[in-house]
Amino acid sequence: MAFDSFSLYLLPTASLALGVVAGFFVRRLIVEGDQRKIEENRKKITQDALADADRITKEARLQAKEEAYRTKQALEKEIKVERDELKDEQKQFTRKRETLKKEWESLDRKITEVQQAEERIHEREQEVVKKNRQADELLDQQRQELSRISGISSDEAKKQLMDTMISEARMEAAKRLVKIENEMKLEADRKGKNIIALAISRYAGEYVADKTVSIVPLPNDEMKGRIIGREGRNIRAIEAATGIDIIIDDTPEAVVLSGFNPVRREIARQSLLQLIGDGRIHPGRIEEVVAKMTKEMEVSIREAGEQATFDVGAHGIHVELINLLGRLRYRTSYGQNVLQHSLEVAFLCGIMAAEIGIDVKIAKRAGLLHDIGKAVDHELEGSHATIGRDLAKKYGESDEIAYAIGAHHEDQPPMSVVDVLVQAADALSGARPGARREMLQSYVKRLEDLEAIANTFRGVEKSYAIQAGRDLRIIVDSSRIKDDEAAILSHDVARSIEEKLTYPGQIRVTVIRETRAVEYAK
């Protein structure tokens, strides 16, 4: 029983011990199995690492080899390029060296040639000096021989020769002077006739009628009777008050005012227009309207003169000269308004004076006043230039201005640059195309005549009249006309034009000759 109790006591203990031992062995087996697995994993990881390392090493070596190969290729390529460049530079250097060598050899040859030429020149100089010495000796011998034969010295011979030459020159000059005088007389006579014919053609017929009359329109033909008035009282009153002739003819709805005084004619025209518009036409009303229009005309004239001086910048001009300038507004010359012409001359004078560096104000003032005499030339005797000069002196203008006015048509010789400027500007303003009256038919006819005259000469191919007929261009055949003959041709054409045509101003004749060589590349 006791044994059984002890057995019962020991039995759990033994079981526990056995369980511990068994657990130990089991854990040991488990640990050993884990260690084996760990070892196997370690070996596998190590093997994999070694394989990766080996693979990476191989790849690195391969990349290194490829990089080294590429670097080597690039270096070899650069070396080849540099080697080629060096070869090219060496070739260029070799060529330059050869060129320099040839040039040096050429320079040596030229230096040698120059030295030889200098030696030859020196020898020739020696020969020339020797020959000159011999020639001087021969001349001395000849002079002595001539002096012995003629019995006079060389100085006396020179004097006789010079006297003979002077005498012959004087005889030739006298002959030429007589010839020139005769030519000038013929030229002056011809030009005088041309000027007279030109003046007559410009002052005749249609021009006079157009520039000395004014047309007044009427509302109806019944107004003509009212203008005439009972027994002609009204028309006589108008003519007496204005000094202008009134012509009433069969012209429908118009009357003509005739008179040489443009200011009076304008007063009569304005008065008649106001009378017609008012409807009250009788002697008392006529005198009243004419007086009113006269005062208004005086104001208009003064304003026109003041405006002209303001435009030009000419200050301090006497009031009487200003009034005379205003009167030029109603005066025409060859169809050109004289006041407008005076302004153009003033501006042209100013421009040219500025170009040549003289006083612009004086030049413009002289240009503005140069035709002031035309305002009263129908009332006083003498040329308008002389009348204008006297008026300028009378109303306080300087001697320089007055002289320029008197000299602008060469009534007195020009003495200063201002005188010449006024002459030139006056010619420019009057001669520009369209400035003065000229019928289209005569203008075209003159151009045709110019070209026809040029075409009559030998060697002329074509001719063109340009610049309103003031420039004639002639194209000649270069095979028939030489250079020296071109100058003679231009002179002959100009003389022919002077003889056959009448024209204002001057005409420039230009002969154009050229030689062309043409070939075609095929």
Helices and strands as residue ranges (DSSP letters): H 2-150, H 154-203, H 206-211, E 213-217, H 222-228, G 230-232, H 233-242, E 245-247, E 254-258, H 262-278, H 283-312, H 319-327, G 328-330, E 332-333, E 336-337, H 338-356, H 360-369, G 372-375, H 384-394, H 399-407, H 417-431, H 440-455, E 460-466, E 471-476, H 483-500, E 508-512
